[in-house]
Amino acid sequence: MLRAMRARVSDENGTIVKDAPEAIAMLYPSPYTVGMSSLGFQTIYRAINETKSRAAHRAFLPDDLNEFARTGGVLLTYEAERPVGDYPIIAMSVAYELELAGVIQALEAAGIPALREHRDHRSPFILAGGPLTFSNPLPLAPFVDAILMGEADETVHQTLDVLFGAEDFSSPGGRDRALKNLAAAVPSAYIPELHGDEMPGIARADDAVLPAYSQITTPHTELRDMFLIEPERGCHRGCAYCVMRRSTNGGMRVLAEDHVVSLVPDRAKRVGLVGAATTDHPRITPIINRLADRGLEVGLSSLRADRLTDDLVAALRRAGQTVLTTASDGASQRLRDTVKRRAPENILLNAAKLARKHKMKRLKLYMMLGLPTETDADVDELISFSLELSKIVPLSLGIAPFCAKRNTPLDGAEYAGIGVVDRRLKRLRKGVKGRVDIRSTSARWAYIEYVLAQGGRAEGRAVVDAVKNGGKFRAWKDAFDALPDDRPRRALVRPGDRIDRGQMQRKRGLPVTT
C-alpha cells in the first residue's frame, strides 16, 4: 500500500508537502480515485495548508479493504506517511448518503471506533462536512463530534481556531468545553451531543473566497488529470426535487469571466467547469472559447437544455466534447411541469438538432423514474419522444430512480418502490426496441439512499450492522427492517426554514404525505 501511495504522489501536480504544529488528517470515505475528484475536498485541503501554522494531510478509504485487513494494514496519510489515528483532528467530507458505509470503514481502518459513543477523550476529534450537509446529515451524527453545515470555506478555519485554541480538548472534560465553545463561535456547526436533532442553518461563504478550484491534478482519478473550477456557485432555478435550488444560500453567485480563466494553470490540459447551473453563467460561451483558444479540452458538469444555443454547442464541440449531455428529469411533459423543470419538448428537440448540426456522436439525457404521480402513460410518452429524438441523433438515456431529499418541496414523498421502478424500466426498454441506449442506476440501491435521505440517527446506526454483515443490499435491507417501528421520526427543521409540506405538495398537485 505504501508503494502505491508513493507512486500516486509522484504522478500528482500541485501536491502540498508541509508539516506544521497544527496538522490534521483529511480522510475521504471513498477510495483515492473518487476522493481526488472532489472539488470541495481539494479546496479545503489548499485552504488549510495556506494557513501558516497548519497542515492538512490526505488519506482515503483503502482500494481493497479485504486485502488491507488481511495484511494488517495501517491507514496512513499521503503527505506525511503518518497513521491517521495519530492526528488530533480528522476531517471528513461526505458527498452523499451511501458514503456512510465508507465513513464507518475508513474510521475502522484507521483504528478508530466508528460510533462516537465507543470513543473517549483520547480519540481524535472527528469533524465532518460536505455536500450531504445541504440536505440531511442526521444519519451521520452517530459517527462524528461535529458537522459543519453548508459551505465550509471559512467555517473550517473558525472551527480549527476553536479546537486548537482550546486548552486541551483531549483531556477529560476538555472535549465537552471545546464543543460548547465551538457551538458558540460557529453558528453553522452542528454538535450532535448538544443539538439533538435540531439542525443549525447552513453557512454561506463570502464571495471573496470563491471560486473553488483544484489544487492537485492526477491521472489516477475518474476524471483523469482534469482541472476543476466553478464559474458559479448555487442555482437560481426552483426545481422541486433539488437541494441546490434558488432558495438555498441565496441562489446563484456568478464569478467574473477573467477571474475564472486566470485561475486555470498553464499545466492544465483538461478543464471541468463545475457547478449546479454552469450554463446559466452569462459568459459561459466566452469562457469555453477562451480556454479552447489555449488548446484545452473543456467539459461542463451541468448543461441546461433551455440554455443550449448554436454558439454554446459550437464552443463545446471546439473544446473537444463529442457527446451533448443535458437533462429532462421527468418522463413526460406533465411531470416536468410538476417538478418545475424547464425542459419542454421543443427545447429538447432543439438540443438534438444542435447535437446533429455540430457532429456530436450522441445526445444524452438524464431522467428520473418514480416521480410522485407517475404512471405507465408517462413512461409511454417517454418512449414515443425518445424514438422521435433518436431519429435526429443517436440517443442515450441515463435513468435514476427518484429519491426525495430533505429540505426540498418534495421532502416526504414516498419511494415509488423497487418493483415499480424495475417494471417501468423494463417497459421503457421494451418500448424503444434497442433504438435508444438505456443505462440505469439500481432501484434497490436507490431505495437504500432514500431511507437514509429521509432518515435520522437510527438509520445511520443501522449502517453499522449493514457493513458488519457484508454490505450487500440484503444486509442493508435487513438492518433497516430491524429498526423499531416506534422509533422517533422527527422532522428536520432549521431555524427560519419552516414550511407547510402538505400545502406545498397540494399546490404542486402531488399526493400529500405526512
Secondary structure, 3 states (H helix, E strand, C coil): CHHHHHHHHHHCECCCCCCCCEEEEEEECCCHHHHCCCHHHHHHHHHHHCCCCEEEEEEECCCCHHHHHHCCCCCECCCCCCEHHHCCEEEEECCCHHHHHHHHHHHHHCCCCCCHHHCCCCCCEEEEECHHHHCCCHHHHHHCCEEECECCCCHHHHHHHHHHHCCCCCCCCHHHHHHHHHHHHCCCEECHHHHCCCCCCCECCCHHHCCCECCCECCCCCCCCEEEECCEECCCCCCCCCCCCCCCCCCCEECCHHHHHHCCCCCCCEEEECCCCHHHCCCHHHHHHHHHHCCCEEEECCCCHHHCCHHHHHHHHHCCCCEEEEEEECCCHHHHHHCCCCCCHHHHHHHHHHHHHCCCCEEEEEEEECCCCCCHHHHHHHHHHHHHHHCCCCEEEEEEECCCCCCCCCCCCCCCCHHHHHHHHHHHHHHHCCCCEEEECCHHHHHHHHHHHHCCHHHHHHHHHHHHCCCCHHHHHHHHHCCCCCCCCCCCCCCCCCCCHHHHHHHCCCCCCC
